Amino acid sequence: MRKRRSCAGVWAARVTAPRIAGGPRIAVAGAGSIGCYVGGLLVDAGHDVRFLGRARVCADLARHGLHLTDYDGLDQTLTGLRISEDPGASLGGADLVLVAVKSRDTDPMARLIRDHAPDAQVISLQNGVGNADALRRALPGADVRAAMVPFNVVAGARGRFHRATSGDIMVEAGPLPDLDTGTLAWVQTDRIEAVQWGKLVLNLGNAINALADMPLLEQLQDRRWRRLMAAQMSEALRILRVAGITPAKSAAAPPWLIPHVLRLPTPLFRRIAAQMLTIDATARSSMWEDLSRRRRTEIDALQGVILDLAQRQGRQAPLNTRMRHLIKQAEAADKGPPGLSPADIAPRF
């Protein structure tokens, strides 16, 4: 039985889905928030999907199933997933591998793909700008595509993964299987690197959200926080301009416009932002989740990249430097998100 949406906007739960005859065998390399959410929607659409995950995630999904929800009323539970810690069982025989691990785990995952799925097409769903190139270096014969995931997924208890913001996946142009589902579209682009730079600039706000320890929607209602986000983005955009990099639009507005929107008075900001992005009250950054779970963050793949560019161009990036320092400090303290104020981070804000 295919899924059908009720007039109330809620998806009815089900435990099985008919397989798409002749479709690709898909492996999700990294059953975290994005991997579970995207892979789960593909399972629900009838694709043959195997997940490679850590023991905790495997046990949680085996016990509770995969519970997918979103800002628009999706509420779907899938059971009987093919998920394993064994890379041979998960990756072996795959036609398509969706890489959804943290940037620091790209090289180890590339080696697993090389060993178990050397002929598979590979799509990187990771944050940052260098992961697809790292995969290509490790898999010289593979068809590797970069992609950009614009939306936020919050991991909860009992196998729940909640999509809290809107947007379609953008993927490097070329032959691909049909991966569109009823709630997720894949849009091809021939400017994927520029799109990834645009997303990186937006993702600089992940650190601010993690340091604040508050829902993103609540944070965006406070002009002090928005001005801090805008200042950090503007600083990064200046560095990119000097380096000859032009980021492309990865959201509803081009990167250069977003700092101006963030600085607007709150009533005007609310009206304009509502037309640019759908976001619900549960949204938090993946960096907040990493600090909460006492994991290393991706700060080096975000602020760290801007700081490397600044150094090569002989420029300073004090706000991005400050964010990186505070996140590293929070990682070392191992006490979760520190709950700082705008004045704690940058006194003039």
Buried (B, 14 or more C-beta within 10 A) or exposed (E): EEBEBEEEEBBEBBEEBEEBEEBBBBBBBBBBBBBBBBBBBBBBBBBBBBBBBEEEBBBBBEEBBBBBBBBBEBBBBBBEBBBBBEBEBBBBBBBBBBBBBBBEBBEEBBEBBBEBBEEBBBBBBBBBBBBBBBBBEBBEEBBBBBBBBBBBBBBEEEBBBBBBBBBBBBBBEEEBBEBBBBBBEBBBBEBBBBBBBBBBBBBBBBBBBBBBBBBBBEBBEBBEBBBBBBBBBBBBBBBBEBBEBBBBBBBBBEBBBBBEBBBBEEEEBEEBBEEBBBBBEBBBBBBBBBBBEEEEBBBBBBBBBBBEBBEEBEBEBEBBBBBBEBBBEBBEEEEBBBEBEBEEBBEEB
